[in-house]
């Protein structure tokens, strides 16, 4: 199988030289995703809402690659304030429920823009029957 690049259509992908996701065989690697509203392109102030938006964007990228959230086997969460971990965890629990991918959460000093509070990247593997 050949590599397939998934784009969200953001001009930033070309500027920064990355793809929203890359499909290679039965794997899909979704780039770090921040929480701007996918419709309005605005960044909510609330970290839980940013986290929900991250998952909406991630789910869309996975779908474009013929994967779904149930295929996620690894997730990494970057959060700019450790005090927000519980709010992020709550949304992760809502999203992943029984999927329960291997995960890591890291407090970081900053993301690309100061209003960004969370960034999430995931890896998915096609499930076999």
DRENPAZA-636827 format. One record per residue: residue in one letter; x negated, y negated, z of N, C-alpha, C, O in turn. Coordinates in steps of 0.2 Angstrom, whole numbers, plus 5000, padded with zeros to 4 digits. Atoms other than C-alpha are relative to their C-alpha. Layout:
N
+--------+------+------+------+------+------+------+------+------+------+------+------+------+
: residu :  npx :  npy :  npz : capx : capy : capz :  cpx :  cpy :  cpz :  opx :  opy :  opz :
+--------+------+------+------+------+------+------+------+------+------+------+------+------+
:      A :    X :    Y :    Z :    X :    Y :    Z :    X :    Y :    Z :    X :    Y :    Z :
...
+--------+------+------+------+------+------+------+------+------+------+------+------+------+
This chain:
129
+--------+------+------+------+------+------+------+------+------+------+------+------+------+
: residu :  npx :  npy :  npz : capx : capy : capz :  cpx :  cpy :  cpz :  opx :  opy :  opz :
+--------+------+------+------+------+------+------+------+------+------+------+------+------+
:      X : 4996 : 5006 : 5000 : 5000 : 5000 : 5000 : 4996 : 4994 : 5000 : 4990 : 4994 : 5003 :
:      X : 5004 : 5007 : 5000 : 4994 : 4982 : 4997 : 5003 : 4996 : 5005 : 5008 : 4996 : 5008 :
:      X : 4999 : 5005 : 4995 : 4994 : 4968 : 5008 : 5005 : 4995 : 4997 : 5005 : 4993 : 4991 :
:      X : 4995 : 5004 : 5002 : 5009 : 4957 : 5007 : 5001 : 4994 : 5005 : 5001 : 4995 : 5011 :
:      X : 4999 : 5006 : 4996 : 5010 : 4939 : 5014 : 5007 : 4997 : 5000 : 5010 : 4997 : 4995 :
:      X : 4994 : 5003 : 4998 : 5025 : 4932 : 5022 : 5000 : 4993 : 5002 : 4996 : 4991 : 5006 :
:      X : 5000 : 5007 : 4999 : 5028 : 4913 : 5021 : 5007 : 4998 : 5003 : 5012 : 5000 : 5001 :
:      X : 4994 : 5003 : 4998 : 5040 : 4903 : 5031 : 5002 : 4994 : 4996 : 5008 : 4991 : 4996 :
:      X : 4999 : 5006 : 5004 : 5039 : 4889 : 5018 : 4997 : 4994 : 5003 : 4997 : 4988 : 5000 :
:      X : 5003 : 5006 : 4997 : 5030 : 4877 : 5030 : 4994 : 4998 : 4996 : 4989 : 5002 : 4994 :
:      X : 5006 : 5003 : 5003 : 5017 : 4866 : 5021 : 4994 : 5001 : 5004 : 4988 : 5001 : 5001 :
:      X : 5006 : 4999 : 4996 : 5006 : 4869 : 5036 : 4996 : 5006 : 4999 : 4990 : 5007 : 5000 :
:      X : 5003 : 4993 : 5001 : 5003 : 4887 : 5031 : 4994 : 4999 : 4995 : 4989 : 5002 : 4996 :
:      X : 5005 : 5001 : 5005 : 4993 : 4881 : 5016 : 4995 : 4996 : 5003 : 4989 : 4997 : 5001 :
:      X : 5005 : 5004 : 4997 : 4984 : 4867 : 5025 : 4996 : 5003 : 5005 : 4990 : 5003 : 5004 :
:      X : 5005 : 4997 : 4995 : 4978 : 4878 : 5039 : 4998 : 5007 : 4997 : 4994 : 5010 : 5001 :
:      X : 5002 : 4994 : 5002 : 4976 : 4893 : 5028 : 5002 : 5007 : 5003 : 4998 : 5011 : 5005 :
:      X : 4997 : 4994 : 4997 : 4987 : 4906 : 5036 : 5007 : 5002 : 4997 : 5010 : 4998 : 4993 :
:      X : 4993 : 4998 : 5002 : 5003 : 4916 : 5033 : 5004 : 5001 : 5007 : 5001 : 5002 : 5012 :
:      X : 4995 : 4999 : 4994 : 5018 : 4917 : 5045 : 4999 : 5007 : 5002 : 4999 : 5009 : 5008 :
:      X : 5001 : 4993 : 4998 : 5015 : 4936 : 5044 : 4997 : 5003 : 4994 : 4997 : 5001 : 4988 :
:      X : 5004 : 4996 : 5005 : 5005 : 4949 : 5035 : 5002 : 5007 : 5001 : 5002 : 5010 : 5006 :
:      X : 4998 : 4993 : 4999 : 5012 : 4966 : 5031 : 4994 : 5004 : 4996 : 4992 : 5003 : 4991 :
:      X : 5005 : 4995 : 5003 : 4999 : 4980 : 5028 : 5002 : 5007 : 5002 : 5002 : 5009 : 5008 :
:      X : 4997 : 4993 : 4999 : 5006 : 4997 : 5026 : 5006 : 5000 : 5005 : 5011 : 4996 : 5003 :
:      X : 4995 : 5000 : 4995 : 5017 : 5001 : 5041 : 5000 : 4995 : 5005 : 5003 : 4996 : 5011 :
:      X : 5001 : 5005 : 4995 : 5011 : 4986 : 5051 : 5002 : 4993 : 4998 : 5001 : 4992 : 4992 :
:      X : 4998 : 5007 : 5001 : 5017 : 4968 : 5052 : 4997 : 4996 : 5005 : 4998 : 4997 : 5011 :
:      X : 5004 : 5004 : 4996 : 5006 : 4955 : 5060 : 5003 : 4993 : 5000 : 5002 : 4990 : 4994 :
:      X : 4996 : 5007 : 5000 : 5016 : 4939 : 5065 : 4995 : 4995 : 5003 : 4993 : 4996 : 5009 :
:      X : 5005 : 5006 : 4998 : 5005 : 4923 : 5067 : 5003 : 4997 : 5006 : 5009 : 4998 : 5008 :
:      X : 4998 : 5004 : 4994 : 5006 : 4913 : 5083 : 5006 : 4995 : 4998 : 5005 : 4992 : 4993 :
:      X : 4994 : 5003 : 5002 : 5023 : 4905 : 5083 : 5002 : 4995 : 5006 : 5003 : 4998 : 5011 :
:      X : 4998 : 5005 : 4995 : 5028 : 4889 : 5092 : 5008 : 4999 : 5000 : 5011 : 5002 : 4995 :
:      X : 4993 : 5001 : 4999 : 5046 : 4884 : 5097 : 5004 : 4995 : 4998 : 5009 : 4993 : 5000 :
:      X : 4996 : 5005 : 5003 : 5052 : 4871 : 5086 : 5006 : 5003 : 4997 : 5007 : 5009 : 4995 :
:      X : 4994 : 4997 : 5003 : 5070 : 4873 : 5081 : 5000 : 5001 : 4993 : 4998 : 4997 : 4989 :
:      X : 5001 : 4999 : 5007 : 5070 : 4882 : 5065 : 5005 : 4997 : 4995 : 5004 : 4996 : 4989 :
:      X : 4995 : 5004 : 5004 : 5085 : 4872 : 5058 : 4998 : 4992 : 5000 : 4997 : 4989 : 4995 :
:      X : 5002 : 5007 : 4999 : 5081 : 4854 : 5065 : 4993 : 4998 : 4999 : 4991 : 4992 : 4998 :
:      X : 5008 : 5001 : 5000 : 5062 : 4856 : 5065 : 4998 : 4995 : 5006 : 4993 : 4992 : 5006 :
:      X : 5001 : 5004 : 4994 : 5063 : 4847 : 5082 : 4997 : 5005 : 5006 : 4999 : 5011 : 5006 :
:      X : 5002 : 4996 : 4994 : 5054 : 4853 : 5098 : 5004 : 4999 : 5006 : 5003 : 4993 : 5009 :
:      X : 4997 : 5001 : 4994 : 5065 : 4856 : 5113 : 4995 : 4999 : 5006 : 4990 : 5001 : 5006 :
:      X : 5005 : 5001 : 4994 : 5058 : 4850 : 5130 : 5000 : 5006 : 5004 : 4995 : 5007 : 5008 :
:      X : 4999 : 4994 : 4996 : 5064 : 4866 : 5138 : 4996 : 5006 : 4998 : 4997 : 5008 : 4992 :
:      X : 5005 : 4995 : 5002 : 5051 : 4880 : 5138 : 5004 : 5007 : 4999 : 5002 : 5010 : 4994 :
:      X : 4996 : 4994 : 5002 : 5065 : 4894 : 5138 : 5003 : 4999 : 4993 : 5003 : 5004 : 4990 :
:      X : 4997 : 5001 : 5007 : 5073 : 4886 : 5123 : 4994 : 5000 : 4995 : 4996 : 5003 : 4989 :
:      X : 5006 : 4999 : 5005 : 5056 : 4885 : 5114 : 4998 : 5007 : 4999 : 4997 : 5009 : 4994 :
:      X : 5002 : 4993 : 5001 : 5053 : 4903 : 5118 : 5006 : 5004 : 4996 : 5004 : 5008 : 4992 :
:      X : 4995 : 4997 : 5004 : 5070 : 4908 : 5111 : 4999 : 4998 : 4992 : 5000 : 5002 : 4988 :
:      X : 5001 : 5002 : 5007 : 5066 : 4898 : 5095 : 4994 : 5004 : 4997 : 4994 : 5006 : 4991 :
:      X : 5006 : 4996 : 5002 : 5049 : 4907 : 5094 : 5003 : 5007 : 4998 : 5001 : 5009 : 4992 :
:      X : 4997 : 4994 : 5002 : 5059 : 4923 : 5094 : 5004 : 5000 : 4994 : 5004 : 5005 : 4990 :
:      X : 4996 : 5001 : 5006 : 5071 : 4917 : 5081 : 4995 : 5000 : 4993 : 4997 : 5003 : 4988 :
:      X : 5005 : 5001 : 5006 : 5056 : 4912 : 5069 : 4997 : 5007 : 4999 : 4996 : 5009 : 4993 :
:      X : 5004 : 4993 : 5000 : 5047 : 4929 : 5073 : 5005 : 5005 : 4997 : 5003 : 5009 : 4992 :
:      X : 4995 : 4995 : 5003 : 5063 : 4939 : 5069 : 5001 : 4999 : 4993 : 5002 : 5004 : 4989 :
:      X : 4999 : 5002 : 5007 : 5065 : 4930 : 5053 : 4994 : 5003 : 4996 : 4995 : 5005 : 4990 :
:      X : 5006 : 4998 : 5003 : 5047 : 4934 : 5048 : 5000 : 5007 : 4999 : 4998 : 5010 : 4994 :
:      X : 5000 : 4993 : 5000 : 5049 : 4952 : 5053 : 5005 : 5002 : 4995 : 5004 : 5007 : 4991 :
:      X : 4995 : 4998 : 5004 : 5065 : 4953 : 5043 : 4998 : 5000 : 4993 : 4999 : 5004 : 4988 :
:      X : 5003 : 5001 : 5007 : 5056 : 4946 : 5027 : 4996 : 5005 : 4998 : 4995 : 5007 : 4993 :
:      X : 5004 : 4994 : 5001 : 5044 : 4960 : 5029 : 5003 : 5007 : 5001 : 4999 : 5012 : 5000 :
:      X : 4996 : 4994 : 4999 : 5057 : 4973 : 5031 : 4999 : 5004 : 5007 : 4999 : 5010 : 5007 :
:      X : 5001 : 4998 : 4993 : 5054 : 4975 : 5050 : 5005 : 4997 : 5004 : 5009 : 4993 : 5002 :
:      X : 4996 : 5003 : 4995 : 5064 : 4971 : 5065 : 4997 : 5000 : 5007 : 4992 : 5003 : 5008 :
:      X : 5002 : 5001 : 4993 : 5062 : 4966 : 5083 : 4998 : 5007 : 5004 : 4994 : 5008 : 5007 :
:      X : 5001 : 4993 : 4997 : 5063 : 4985 : 5088 : 4994 : 5003 : 4998 : 4991 : 5008 : 5001 :
:      X : 5007 : 4997 : 5003 : 5047 : 4988 : 5078 : 4994 : 4997 : 5004 : 4989 : 4999 : 5003 :
:      X : 5005 : 5004 : 4997 : 5037 : 4976 : 5089 : 4997 : 5005 : 5005 : 5000 : 5008 : 5010 :
:      X : 5004 : 4996 : 4996 : 5023 : 4986 : 5098 : 4995 : 4996 : 5005 : 4993 : 4998 : 5010 :
:      X : 5004 : 5004 : 4996 : 5013 : 4971 : 5105 : 5002 : 4993 : 4999 : 5004 : 4991 : 4994 :
:      X : 4998 : 5008 : 5000 : 5016 : 4953 : 5110 : 4995 : 4997 : 5005 : 4993 : 4999 : 5010 :
:      X : 5004 : 5004 : 4996 : 5005 : 4940 : 5116 : 5003 : 4993 : 5001 : 5005 : 4990 : 4996 :
:      X : 4997 : 5007 : 4998 : 5011 : 4924 : 5125 : 4995 : 4995 : 5003 : 4991 : 4997 : 5007 :
:      X : 5004 : 5006 : 4998 : 5002 : 4908 : 5127 : 5004 : 4995 : 5003 : 5008 : 4992 : 4999 :
:      X : 4996 : 5005 : 4997 : 5009 : 4896 : 5139 : 4996 : 4995 : 5003 : 4991 : 4996 : 5007 :
:      X : 5004 : 5005 : 4997 : 5003 : 4879 : 5144 : 5000 : 4998 : 5007 : 4996 : 4995 : 5010 :
:      X : 5000 : 5002 : 4993 : 5008 : 4879 : 5162 : 5003 : 5007 : 5003 : 5008 : 5009 : 5002 :
:      X : 4999 : 4994 : 4996 : 5008 : 4895 : 5173 : 5007 : 5000 : 5004 : 5010 : 5005 : 5005 :
:      X : 4994 : 5001 : 4997 : 5023 : 4888 : 5182 : 5006 : 5002 : 4995 : 5012 : 5003 : 4998 :
:      X : 4995 : 4998 : 5005 : 5033 : 4892 : 5166 : 5001 : 5007 : 4999 : 5005 : 5010 : 4995 :
:      X : 5000 : 4993 : 5002 : 5029 : 4910 : 5166 : 5007 : 5004 : 5001 : 5009 : 5008 : 4997 :
:      X : 4994 : 4996 : 4998 : 5045 : 4916 : 5175 : 5006 : 4998 : 4994 : 5010 : 5002 : 4992 :
:      X : 4995 : 5002 : 5005 : 5056 : 4906 : 5162 : 4998 : 5003 : 4993 : 5003 : 5006 : 4990 :
:      X : 5002 : 4996 : 5006 : 5046 : 4914 : 5148 : 5002 : 5007 : 5000 : 5005 : 5010 : 4996 :
:      X : 4998 : 4993 : 4999 : 5048 : 4931 : 5155 : 5007 : 5001 : 5000 : 5009 : 5007 : 4997 :
:      X : 4993 : 4999 : 5000 : 5066 : 4929 : 5157 : 5003 : 5001 : 4993 : 5007 : 5005 : 4991 :
:      X : 4998 : 4999 : 5007 : 5068 : 4926 : 5138 : 4997 : 5006 : 4997 : 5001 : 5009 : 4993 :
:      X : 5003 : 4994 : 5003 : 5056 : 4940 : 5134 : 5004 : 5006 : 5002 : 5005 : 5010 : 4998 :
:      X : 4996 : 4994 : 4998 : 5067 : 4952 : 5144 : 5007 : 5000 : 4996 : 5009 : 5005 : 4994 :
:      X : 4994 : 5001 : 5004 : 5083 : 4945 : 5135 : 4998 : 5003 : 4993 : 5003 : 5007 : 4990 :
:      X : 5002 : 4998 : 5007 : 5074 : 4948 : 5118 : 4998 : 5007 : 4999 : 5001 : 5011 : 4995 :
:      X : 5003 : 4994 : 5001 : 5065 : 4964 : 5121 : 5003 : 5006 : 5004 : 5003 : 5012 : 5002 :
:      X : 4996 : 4995 : 4996 : 5076 : 4973 : 5134 : 4996 : 5007 : 5000 : 4991 : 5008 : 5003 :
:      X : 5003 : 4993 : 5000 : 5072 : 4992 : 5131 : 4994 : 5001 : 4995 : 4991 : 5006 : 4995 :
:      X : 5005 : 4999 : 5005 : 5060 : 4989 : 5117 : 4993 : 5000 : 5004 : 4989 : 5004 : 5002 :
:      X : 5006 : 5000 : 4995 : 5046 : 4984 : 5130 : 4993 : 5001 : 4996 : 4990 : 5006 : 4998 :
:      X : 5006 : 5000 : 5003 : 5031 : 4981 : 5119 : 4994 : 4999 : 5005 : 4996 : 4996 : 5010 :
:      X : 5005 : 5002 : 4996 : 5014 : 4980 : 5126 : 4999 : 4993 : 5000 : 5000 : 4990 : 4995 :
:      X : 5000 : 5008 : 5000 : 5011 : 4962 : 5131 : 4995 : 4997 : 5005 : 4993 : 5000 : 5010 :
:      X : 5005 : 5004 : 4996 : 4999 : 4949 : 5138 : 5003 : 4993 : 5000 : 5005 : 4991 : 4995 :
:      X : 4998 : 5007 : 4999 : 5003 : 4932 : 5145 : 4994 : 4996 : 5002 : 4991 : 4999 : 5007 :
:      X : 5006 : 5004 : 4998 : 4989 : 4919 : 5146 : 5002 : 4993 : 5001 : 5006 : 4990 : 4997 :
:      X : 4999 : 5008 : 4999 : 4990 : 4901 : 5153 : 4994 : 4997 : 4996 : 4988 : 4999 : 4997 :
:      X : 5005 : 5003 : 5004 : 4981 : 4890 : 5141 : 5000 : 4992 : 5001 : 5005 : 4990 : 5004 :
:      X : 5000 : 5007 : 4998 : 4976 : 4872 : 5143 : 5004 : 4995 : 4995 : 5006 : 4990 : 4997 :
:      X : 4996 : 5004 : 5005 : 4984 : 4866 : 5127 : 5002 : 5004 : 4994 : 4998 : 5009 : 4992 :
:      X : 4999 : 4998 : 5006 : 4992 : 4870 : 5111 : 4999 : 4995 : 4995 : 4997 : 4989 : 4996 :
:      X : 5001 : 5005 : 5005 : 4992 : 4861 : 5094 : 5002 : 4993 : 5001 : 4999 : 4988 : 5000 :
:      X : 4997 : 5007 : 4999 : 5003 : 4847 : 5099 : 5003 : 5000 : 5008 : 5004 : 5006 : 5010 :
:      X : 4998 : 5000 : 4993 : 5007 : 4842 : 5117 : 5007 : 5002 : 5002 : 5008 : 5004 : 5008 :
:      X : 4993 : 4998 : 4998 : 5025 : 4845 : 5117 : 5001 : 5008 : 4999 : 5007 : 5010 : 5001 :
:      X : 5000 : 4993 : 5000 : 5022 : 4863 : 5113 : 4998 : 5004 : 5006 : 4993 : 5002 : 5009 :
:      X : 5001 : 4997 : 4993 : 5024 : 4874 : 5129 : 4998 : 5007 : 4999 : 4996 : 5010 : 5004 :
:      X : 5001 : 4992 : 5001 : 5023 : 4892 : 5122 : 4999 : 5001 : 4993 : 5001 : 4998 : 4988 :
:      X : 5001 : 4997 : 5007 : 5016 : 4901 : 5107 : 5000 : 5008 : 5001 : 4997 : 5010 : 5006 :
:      X : 4999 : 4993 : 4999 : 5020 : 4919 : 5104 : 4997 : 5003 : 4993 : 4999 : 5001 : 4988 :
:      X : 5001 : 4996 : 5006 : 5012 : 4932 : 5092 : 5002 : 5007 : 5001 : 5001 : 5009 : 5007 :
:      X : 4999 : 4993 : 4999 : 5017 : 4949 : 5089 : 4998 : 5005 : 4994 : 4996 : 5002 : 4989 :
:      X : 5002 : 4995 : 5005 : 5012 : 4965 : 5080 : 5006 : 5005 : 5000 : 5008 : 5008 : 5005 :
:      X : 4995 : 4995 : 5001 : 5025 : 4977 : 5073 : 4998 : 5006 : 4996 : 4994 : 5005 : 4992 :
:      X : 5001 : 4994 : 5004 : 5024 : 4995 : 5067 : 5006 : 5004 : 4998 : 5011 : 5005 : 5003 :
:      X : 4994 : 4996 : 5002 : 5037 : 5004 : 5057 : 5001 : 5006 : 5004 : 4997 : 5010 : 5005 :
:      X : 4998 : 4994 : 4997 : 5046 : 5017 : 5067 : 5001 : 5006 : 4996 : 5004 : 5005 : 4990 :
:      X : 4999 : 4995 : 5004 : 5047 : 5034 : 5061 : 5006 : 5004 : 5003 : 5006 : 5004 : 5009 :
:      X : 4995 : 4996 : 4997 : 5062 : 5046 : 5063 : 4998 : 5005 : 5004 : 5002 : 5009 : 5007 :
+--------+------+------+------+------+------+------+------+------+------+------+------+------+
